[in-house]
Amino acid sequence: MAAMELFAPVSFRAEDVSENVTFEADVVSDVCRHRQLSYWAKEAGGQLFGTVGKDHVVVRVATGPYCRDEPARHHYRSHPPSAQRAIRRQAAKGLVYIGEWHKHAEDATE
């Protein structure tokens, strides 16, 4: 059995933005799970959902990739109907659509 990687939440505030942004540990783990481990690995992506307060955005869920996405080594396009279903599902849980995530091709794989 492979060892599980544990991730901590990641928070930051950009200089020109008034809100703090926190990515929960599960989001960091989900996105990192799709890193490219070989030279020919394809990009992956999906949507980010969370909560937005007066001065803090918390990214709580990362969805995707979807089986009908169009991934390539240096390109990624999410399948719009799959993405829209994810948006509706997360909205029903009280989470708002925050944006997209996708992995870029890595020059040096792990």
C-alpha positions as CSV (number, residue, x, y, z in Angstrom):
1,M,0.0,0.0,0.0
2,A,1.4,3.4,-0.9
3,A,1.9,6.0,1.8
4,M,-0.8,8.7,2.0
5,E,0.4,12.2,1.5
6,L,-1.0,14.7,4.0
7,F,-1.6,18.3,3.1
8,A,-2.2,21.3,5.2
9,P,-4.6,24.2,4.3
10,V,-2.9,26.9,2.3
11,S,-3.8,30.6,2.9
12,F,-2.5,33.8,1.2
13,R,-3.4,37.4,0.5
14,A,-2.2,39.0,-2.7
15,E,-0.9,42.6,-2.5
16,D,-3.7,44.1,-4.7
17,V,-6.6,42.0,-3.2
18,S,-8.4,42.8,0.0
19,E,-9.5,39.2,0.7
20,N,-7.6,36.3,2.3
21,V,-7.9,33.1,0.3
22,T,-7.7,29.7,2.0
23,F,-7.5,26.4,0.1
24,E,-8.7,23.6,2.5
25,A,-6.4,20.6,2.8
26,D,-8.7,18.3,0.8
27,V,-8.6,20.7,-2.1
28,V,-4.8,20.9,-2.1
29,S,-4.7,17.1,-1.9
30,D,-7.3,16.6,-4.8
31,V,-5.4,19.0,-7.1
32,C,-2.0,17.5,-6.3
33,R,-3.3,14.1,-7.0
34,H,-3.4,15.0,-10.6
35,R,0.2,16.2,-11.0
36,Q,2.0,14.9,-14.0
37,L,4.4,12.1,-13.0
38,S,5.7,11.3,-16.5
39,Y,6.8,13.3,-19.4
40,W,3.8,12.3,-21.5
41,A,1.2,12.8,-18.8
42,K,-1.7,15.1,-19.8
43,E,-3.0,18.2,-18.1
44,A,-6.0,17.9,-15.8
45,G,-8.5,20.3,-14.3
46,G,-11.9,21.1,-12.9
47,Q,-13.8,23.7,-10.9
48,L,-13.3,25.2,-7.4
49,F,-16.2,25.9,-5.0
50,G,-16.4,27.4,-1.6
51,T,-17.7,30.2,0.6
52,V,-17.1,34.0,0.2
53,G,-17.2,36.3,3.2
54,K,-16.5,40.0,3.6
55,D,-12.7,39.5,3.7
56,H,-12.1,35.8,3.3
57,V,-12.6,33.3,0.5
58,V,-12.4,29.6,1.5
59,V,-12.0,27.1,-1.3
60,R,-13.7,23.9,0.1
61,V,-14.1,21.6,-2.9
62,A,-12.2,20.9,-6.2
63,T,-14.1,18.9,-8.8
64,G,-12.9,17.2,-12.0
65,P,-11.4,16.1,-14.1
66,Y,-14.3,14.6,-16.0
67,C,-14.2,11.6,-18.4
68,R,-15.3,13.7,-21.3
69,D,-12.7,16.5,-20.8
70,E,-10.2,17.2,-23.6
71,P,-6.7,16.8,-22.0
72,A,-3.4,17.0,-23.8
73,R,0.2,17.5,-22.7
74,H,0.0,21.3,-23.1
75,H,-3.7,21.8,-23.2
76,Y,-6.8,21.2,-21.1
77,R,-10.5,21.9,-21.8
78,S,-13.2,20.9,-19.4
79,H,-16.3,19.2,-20.7
80,P,-18.9,22.0,-20.3
81,P,-22.0,19.8,-19.5
82,S,-20.0,17.9,-16.8
83,A,-18.7,21.2,-15.3
84,Q,-22.2,22.6,-15.3
85,R,-23.5,19.6,-13.4
86,A,-20.8,20.0,-10.8
87,I,-21.8,23.7,-10.5
88,R,-25.4,22.8,-9.9
89,R,-24.5,20.0,-7.4
90,Q,-22.2,22.2,-5.3
91,A,-24.7,25.1,-5.4
92,A,-27.3,22.7,-3.9
93,K,-24.9,22.2,-1.0
94,G,-24.6,26.0,-0.5
95,L,-21.2,26.4,-2.2
96,V,-20.5,29.0,-4.8
97,Y,-18.5,28.6,-8.0
98,I,-15.1,30.3,-7.5
99,G,-13.3,29.4,-10.6
100,E,-11.3,26.8,-12.6
101,W,-8.2,24.9,-11.7
102,H,-5.9,23.0,-14.1
103,K,-2.4,21.6,-14.0
104,H,0.2,22.9,-16.4
105,A,2.8,20.6,-18.1
106,E,5.8,20.1,-15.8
107,D,9.3,20.4,-17.1
108,A,10.7,18.1,-14.4
109,T,8.4,15.3,-13.2
110,E,8.7,13.8,-9.7
